[in-house]
Amino acid sequence: MTDSHITFESAPDKVAHRVTKMRPSAVRNLFAATQRPDVISLSGGMPDVSLLPKSAVRKAAKAALERQSVTLQYGGTNGVAETAQVFCDIMRDIGIRHKPENIIVTTGAQEALDLIGKTFLDEGDICIVEGPTYLGALQAFSAYEPDIRTIAFDEDGMRMDLLEEELERIGKNNPRLKFLYTIPNFQNPGGVTMSPERRKRLIELSHEYGFIVVEDDPYGRLRYEGGHCLPLRALDDSVIYLGTISKMFAAGLRVGWIAAMPGVISKISLMKQGTDLCGSQFDQVMAAAYFTETPWQNTLQKFVKVYDKRRRAMLDALDEFFPPEASWTHPQGGFFVWVTLPPYIDTESMLAEALEQGVTYVPGNGCFPDPSQGRNCMRINFSYESPENIREAVRRLSVVIEDKLELSRAFIAAGALKE
Ligand SMILES: Cc1ncc(COP(=O)(O)O)c(C=O)c1O
């Protein structure tokens, strides 16, 4: 190997500008640590696929195997027609009327996010997100080098007063303002749900200021208490709705969808051609079979029951073990709780100590475009571990936090640190 080859391999001067600005996902980085048997992971966002009935999975896989001339072949870019129909039926259940020809089946909602970025964002364009938001969305959008603005949430979701202030700064019909991305149900990482009043207000603001609303709804069917809220897409046809089977069925199949107006669908479809020509036909047919030939609604109820127990275990353990200086959200569904610690605690550096104690979480700053934000926060997941493990993990975490607090209290007493 020559020296020039070595230089070329690392190629710092060859890679695109966008690559140098990308941050790795904290969750992906933690993946190896979470495989250690002594570690209880509160960091992932994984569904518990062991709850799926084997007979249903086999039946769906068999249906895909039996149609190999379709499932092992290339397909249309927008996806298998019967799969798109299934997604329309699923959306109808939650109040959305949509035609299958206006759906693109994607490789998970993650590909949908990338396609949204690819279709709408030029360098410097503005997009608005909740702060904190789903770190995979930040990764997807960041590749297109936008100016990402964040809006804080409270227990009723994204704060419309702060959004209006930001929109005032941006100005009405600003051509650089492209879209607002929101996860209105059981937000990732916040766990909070946007109230019906705020949903209505958001739609009004989108018309007043001229931006597209992108609604990402992976957790909407996983509600453990409270009543169903109408999706944004049910309030306004121009909303772009993203769905996925990852949390309702199988994350490993990589099937999601985009539902939008025909003009938007045709543009996104053009972008998808360059990405992958078409998604996996096998995965799509298997997904369609699962949702038409198996009692999936019963299985969903099972997921809801089990995850609810785990959620309660987490909230009870937080009440029992966490110090009074900490606060956290109270999700009515989904997978996550968002914890806020005193400002002098840095959850990114604390992670090493947590790992030593055998527990992982996602440091809060990974969920903001500006990593100096959310440093005293963390996302903890309750969907994957047993209630006993969740309790133990929260206990271990409280030991690590208590250690930090003791030190900080001593500094505060000595006047070296502000409360
Ligand atoms: C809010 C949100 N959007 C999108 C995704 C990606 O989902 P998929 O597995 O469908 O790619 C996730 C996964 O955790 C998520 O939490």
The ligand as a MOL file (V3000), in Angstrom:
LIG
                    3D

  0  0  0     0  0            999 V3000
M  V30 BEGIN CTAB
M  V30 COUNTS 16 16 0 0 0
M  V30 BEGIN ATOM
M  V30 1 C -40.2420 9.0190 15.8720 0
M  V30 2 C -39.6550 7.9390 15.0310 0
M  V30 3 N -39.6860 8.0610 13.7030 0
M  V30 4 C -39.1740 7.1230 12.9120 0
M  V30 5 C -38.5630 6.0020 13.4250 0
M  V30 6 C -37.9740 4.9870 12.4870 0
M  V30 7 O -38.8120 3.8940 12.3950 0
M  V30 8 P -38.6260 2.7340 11.3440 0
M  V30 9 O -38.2200 1.5350 12.1150 0
M  V30 10 O -39.9610 2.5940 10.7090 0
M  V30 11 O -37.5880 3.1590 10.3550 0
M  V30 12 C -38.5080 5.8230 14.8100 0
M  V30 13 C -37.8440 4.6570 15.3870 0
M  V30 14 O -37.6080 4.5200 16.5470 0
M  V30 15 C -39.0740 6.8180 15.6320 0
M  V30 16 O -39.0580 6.7270 16.9630 0
M  V30 END ATOM
M  V30 BEGIN BOND
M  V30 1 1 1 2
M  V30 2 1 2 3
M  V30 3 2 2 15
M  V30 4 2 3 4
M  V30 5 1 4 5
M  V30 6 1 5 6
M  V30 7 2 5 12
M  V30 8 1 6 7
M  V30 9 1 7 8
M  V30 10 2 8 9
M  V30 11 1 8 10
M  V30 12 1 8 11
M  V30 13 1 12 13
M  V30 14 1 12 15
M  V30 15 2 13 14
M  V30 16 1 15 16
M  V30 END BOND
M  V30 END CTAB
M  END
